[in-house]
């Protein structure tokens, strides 16, 4: 199975209640929004909308709106490298420091 197919399956599978704990819900849910090129940002507006909708999904899972953080400053930047992707660097730092309750992307 290709990775993109697995990702689609993971996104539609319901989250098991026993996996989502209060310790997750008290830390921010980080929503990472990115497309590789400015042309994709311009032409694939439905994809961008779906990515932003992940903030609503986080709230549906129990995060208060005040703890849902959308990271979207990397729009139009390639994922081939992490350099010049400040949003990704922030995301990795927050996860590495144990300050993220979830990452949605």
N, C-alpha and C positions, 0 to 999 in steps of 0.2 A: 504494500500500500504506500502510495506517495505521501510525503509529509503534508502537502496542502490538503489532501483528502482526510488525513487524520486530524488536522487542525479544524476542518469544517465539522467533523464528527464531534470533536471535543467541545466546540462552541454550542452545539445544539443538545448535548447530553445534559440532563439536569444535575446540579451539584448535590451530592449526598449531604444531608443535614449533619451527619456525624463527622464530616470532614471540615466543615466550616464552624469554627469555634469563636467564642467571645474574644480570644486573644487576636484573632484575625480582624474582627469587626471594630476593634478599638485602635487599629493602625490604618493609615490611609490605603484606599484602593487606588492604584495608579493605572490610568488608562493611557496607553501609548498609541498615538495617532501619527502615521507616517506613510507617505508614498514616495517612491524613488526619484521622480522627476517632476518638474513644474508642469509639464504637459499632462502627466497622470493626474496631478492635483486638479488641473483645469478640466480634463475630459472625463475623469472617473468620479464624478460627484456622488454617485450612489455609494461607492466604496467608502468615501470620506464620511458620508452620513452614517453608514453602518458602524464605522469605527467610533464616531462620536456617540452613537447610541449605546456603546458599551458603558458609558457613565450611568445611563439609566439602568442597565443590567446590574451594575454594582449596587445601585440603590434597591433594586428588586431583590437582591440577595441579602440585604440587611444593612448595608453601609448608609449612614446618614449623608446627605448631600455635602455637608461640611467636610467630610472625610474622603470625598471622591475628588481626586486631582487629575485633570487632563493635561497630558504632556504632549504638546503638538508643535513645538518649535522646530522640529526636524523635517517639516513638510518640504518636499522637493529635493531632499538630500538622499543620495544613494546609501544603501545599507552595506555596500562592499567594504566599508571601513567604519570604525567608530570615531575616527577623527572628524572634527567639525560637526559632530552631532551632540550638541550640548544636552539635548533632552535625553538621549540614550545614556550618556555619561551620568546624568542625574539619576535616572532610573536604576542603573547598575549600582550606583553608590547607595541609594536608599535600600535596595534589596540586600546588598552586601552587609550593610550596617544593621539589618534586621528591623528596619523601620517601615516596611511595607506589609500590609495585611494581604494584599493580592495584587497581581499584575494582570491587566486585561489588554489584549492587543490583537 
